[in-house]
């Protein structure tokens, strides 16, 4: 999910274009299109995963890396991509990111095997980390303050449209099997969009830089990436390899790498004041709890969406289109509840709205488990609608106001660092959740299944995974107790002044 609330202003250009300059609206259309391309690409892949597995002969571990590799590369590069834009120019980094994303999409579409597809998806995530952080900072540098409210409203609409249209577009492209290419058009559709964004972006986007950009912390990025790889690789491959001893040693070693990261970031903060992770933020109770919530919530979503897709298409034998249409009530419920939570509920009830969201979502998960158990392989899409609407409503109550709640007690001067870290840990949590699928889902369905055994095994695995999601939501409910009862009113003002300190990021 994206967190547009934390991207309310990323960098301050010295001079805004004249309000009468129509070029700024063309620039807005270009960066919004690129953002939409990224949003759709995240959701479009999930619905095509079973088709990719069947056509490309990918193993379960490779299937996990097709999604987790993108999330990991995206998370690892977000803050660095934003700072590169501050230093070298946001338009320049945006165009480099768009070009790289388009090339990676072509490599995904023409991948000769699952290994090449995994590598191309990792490249695609890295390029998205260069492209996406520039989007709202270009908006901030291009539009005067009086117009930004309208612009951010348009961006929110784009986010909602991406969430709904991604699964449907992926389902249609996979179902249509255009030119006999099966799942490949879900990536190739990015090519004309990316080329157009490159050509028009060079003409209409105005270059801007942050007057005081922070230095890069490449060592911090390397340590974060290494630690996550040491944790995720054994999780995704362990089951297939029989859980070898080196896998446990690797996961234990990841703890040591993260300890080194903390020590290094502490020294770097003292030396030049530009660490990748601002450790002083964790002294703020609400922020520390909020980061934990974002991470654990990312884990829950990573588990649910991959397992859900496999359950519908591999377990129940549904077509991609049928599975994609089944998810529409969920997306609509998320969008509706998110709007209500921010505009009406949170101003009145504060933190309790988020806690209620965790409980409502957990109820939806439990209802889904019950219906899956009751109807088994005969379950119909309309029977899934109720649990999906309940889950979507709970998720909407959480995602929209969570960022403001996490940032509300953060010192104004650290708002940029905090929002960047929120996006990063959410993506890392998502990658970790995708890695855990090998344990909570694949670990209970068996290795060699006859065709008659596949359906019941996948239904059982789905129910087992959802019990894990329900427990994780219980943990989130407890962690939310440490969030402030009511978000402070200065959050938006703080977010609007972080341009001189650090890039605002959108995930």
PyMOL commands that set and color helices and strands:
alter all, ss='L'
color gray80, all
select helices_A, chain A and resi 4-6+23-56+60-88+90-109+114-142+145-176+178-180+185-204+218-237+245-272+279-283+285-315+320-326+328-349+351-378+381-407+412-440+442-445+451-482+491-496+498-500
alter helices_A, ss='H'
color red, helices_A
deselect
rebuild
show_as cartoon
